[in-house]
Amino acid sequence: MELSQILSPMVSALVLAACAEGPDYVAPNAPKACSGPILSSTAPAFAQAPVQQDWWRPYRDPVLDQLVANALAVEETIRKGRFRLLDYSTNHLPREVQS
């Protein structure tokens, strides 16, 4: 069997499939904007107000709750360590090393 005998019916089928919708095709309407407790179509994408302290609570996800709790605990530890390092460098290192 030659290549043209195999490709000819395949190309014909593809051409006919491309026309399957017909000339009276009408595109579907675009989906409506999302809205809900977290998303809103009227609110701006970025708010100038500070972020709520418990921004993750509306998701009601215990795994996310645990991840945020762990991150906040580590952040507090890092903050304390940073202040200790700053205090030590201010009080114990010579002035030329501090910069």
C-alpha positions as CSV (number, residue, x, y, z in Angstrom):
1,M,0.0,0.0,0.0
2,E,1.4,3.4,-1.0
3,L,1.7,6.4,1.3
4,S,-0.7,8.4,-0.9
5,Q,-3.4,5.7,-0.5
6,I,-3.1,6.0,3.3
7,L,-2.8,9.8,3.6
8,S,-5.5,10.7,1.1
9,P,-8.5,9.3,3.1
10,M,-7.0,10.7,6.3
11,V,-6.6,14.2,4.9
12,S,-10.1,14.0,3.5
13,A,-11.5,13.1,6.9
14,L,-9.7,15.9,8.6
15,V,-10.9,18.5,6.0
16,L,-14.5,17.3,6.5
17,A,-14.2,17.3,10.3
18,A,-13.0,20.9,10.1
19,C,-16.3,21.8,8.5
20,A,-18.5,19.9,11.0
21,E,-19.8,23.0,12.8
22,G,-21.4,24.4,9.7
23,P,-21.9,27.9,8.5
24,D,-24.5,28.8,11.2
25,Y,-22.0,28.3,14.1
26,V,-22.5,30.8,17.0
27,A,-19.8,31.2,19.6
28,P,-21.0,30.5,23.2
29,N,-21.5,33.3,25.6
30,A,-18.5,34.2,27.8
31,P,-18.8,32.9,31.4
32,K,-20.1,35.4,34.0
33,A,-17.5,36.9,36.4
34,C,-16.7,34.9,39.4
35,S,-18.1,36.0,42.7
36,G,-18.2,34.6,46.2
37,P,-16.8,35.1,49.7
38,I,-13.3,35.4,48.3
39,L,-13.7,36.6,44.7
40,S,-15.8,39.5,43.5
41,S,-16.3,41.1,40.1
42,T,-16.8,44.6,41.6
43,A,-13.9,44.8,44.0
44,P,-10.6,46.0,42.7
45,A,-7.8,43.4,42.3
46,F,-5.6,45.1,44.9
47,A,-6.9,46.8,48.0
48,Q,-5.1,49.6,49.7
49,A,-6.2,48.4,53.1
50,P,-3.9,46.2,55.1
51,V,-4.4,42.4,54.7
52,Q,-6.6,40.8,57.4
53,Q,-4.6,38.9,60.0
54,D,-6.6,35.7,59.3
55,W,-6.9,36.0,55.5
56,W,-6.8,32.2,55.0
57,R,-9.8,31.4,57.3
58,P,-12.5,31.6,54.5
59,Y,-10.9,28.6,52.8
60,R,-11.7,26.4,55.8
61,D,-8.8,24.2,55.2
62,P,-7.2,22.5,58.2
63,V,-4.0,21.8,56.3
64,L,-3.7,25.5,55.4
65,D,-4.4,26.4,59.0
66,Q,-1.5,24.2,60.2
67,L,0.8,25.6,57.5
68,V,0.1,29.2,58.4
69,A,0.5,28.4,62.2
70,N,3.9,26.8,61.5
71,A,5.0,29.7,59.3
72,L,3.9,32.3,61.9
73,A,5.8,30.4,64.7
74,V,9.0,30.3,62.5
75,E,8.6,33.9,61.6
76,E,8.5,34.9,65.3
77,T,11.6,32.8,65.9
78,I,13.4,34.5,63.0
79,R,12.3,37.9,64.1
80,K,13.7,37.3,67.6
81,G,16.9,36.0,66.2
82,R,17.3,39.0,63.9
83,F,16.8,41.4,66.8
84,R,19.3,39.4,68.9
85,L,21.9,39.6,66.1
86,L,21.3,43.3,65.7
87,D,21.6,43.9,69.4
88,Y,24.8,41.9,69.6
89,S,26.3,43.6,66.6
90,T,25.4,47.0,68.0
91,N,26.7,46.4,71.5
92,H,29.7,44.0,71.0
93,L,31.3,44.5,67.6
94,P,33.7,47.3,66.8
95,R,32.2,50.2,64.8
96,E,34.1,49.4,61.6
97,V,32.7,45.9,61.5
98,Q,29.1,47.0,62.0
99,S,28.6,48.4,58.5
